[in-house]
Amino acid sequence: MDKLFNWESAEELCKAARDKKEAIPVRIYLGSGFNPNVVEYMK
């Protein structure tokens, strides 16, 4: 896992792209333990 990754910045970036209806590439490492709640962002 990248220790320099900032979850808050990533969340803001994704929210801004969602609001502008822009696509944004996302890479999730399956072993990272990250459990996304994507339903919240798809509304």
N, C-alpha and C positions, 0 to 999 in steps of 0.2 A: 504494500500500500504506500502511496506517495505521501510522505510526511508534510510536504509543502502544500498539499491540496487544501483549499479553503471551501468548506461545505456551504457557508453562508454566501460567498461570492457566486458559487455555482448555482445556488437556488435563485439568487437575484437575476442572474443571466438567463436562466430558464424561464422565469416569470416574465421578464422583459420580452423574450422571444415569443412567448405564448401570447402576450398582450398585443404584439405587433403581427401576430399570425405568421411568424417566420419559423422555418425549420432550423433546428440546431442539432449537430451531431453529438451523440452521447455515447460514451464507452463505459460499460459497467463490468467490473471484474467479478465473476461469479463467486470467487472465494473471499471477497472482501467483507462479507457479512452485511452488506448494504441491503436493506429491505425497502424498496421504494414504495411510496403511496401515490402511484401515478394517477389514480382516479381524481385526486384533489386538483391536479394541474390540468386535467383534460376538460374541466367544466368551462 
